[in-house]
Amino acid sequence: MKFEYVLLALIAGRPRSGFDLGRWVESEGQFLRSRAHHSQIYRLLGRMTADGWVAFDVDPREGRPDAKVYRLTPRGREVLWEWVRSPYEPTSRFQDPDFLARFAFTAPLDRQAAIELIDTELAYRRAQIARNRDRDRTLRFEGQPPEMDRELAQEVFDELHAYGSSAVDTWVDWLEGMRHRLEHHRTPDTERGDSPA
């Protein structure tokens, strides 16, 4: 996942300064990215400005440096839609930041694209479960150091498998529930009885 897409989606929601973006990443965005230095954010904003994705206005601040407040351009909107609707390739690890970021920003923009994203992730996880759930997990040892407790090693690996299986099952349940919510989500127009545009 390219981090600039996350920044672009955030700016699409409302104009933000680089400082605002950094603060979001450190708080609400922790599940998408573990850490992003402010210098990286400003570097990406410079590139996004040069590429025509965003433009900025200078917000004068009394007693502090002026702030550049970035807003989405028509080109940035096109790029955002391309990302939201681009093919998704699941990774071997579930709850990958690429899926989480794409889903978080795709769902409010294009519900059908979000459902397709979930369907892709669900198909991959179900196939992964089918391949791995009941496989032979017996550890085989050869030439191990005498200190190695083979029985404990097997027990630890079995417990890790049980924990991983439970976590993947919880993830699949969450995906199925979220898919159901997206399919049955009522927009303000449908609640009033208006036909969708």
HELIX and SHEET records of a PDB file:
HELIX    1   1 PHE A    3  GLY A   13  1                                  11    
HELIX    2   2 GLY A   18  GLU A   26  1                                   9    
HELIX    3   3 GLU A   28  PHE A   31  5                                   4    
HELIX    4   4 HIS A   38  ALA A   50  1                                  13    
HELIX    5   5 PRO A   74  VAL A   84  1                                  11    
HELIX    6   6 PRO A   97  THR A  106  1                                  10    
HELIX    7   7 ARG A  111  ASN A  132  1                                  22    
HELIX    8   8 ARG A  150  HIS A  184  1                                  35    
HELIX    9   9 PRO A  188  ARG A  192  1                                   5    
SHEET    1   A 3 ARG A  16  SER A  17  0                                        
SHEET    2   A 3 ALA A  67  LEU A  72 -1                                        
SHEET    3   A 3 VAL A  54  ASP A  59 -1                                        
END                                                                             
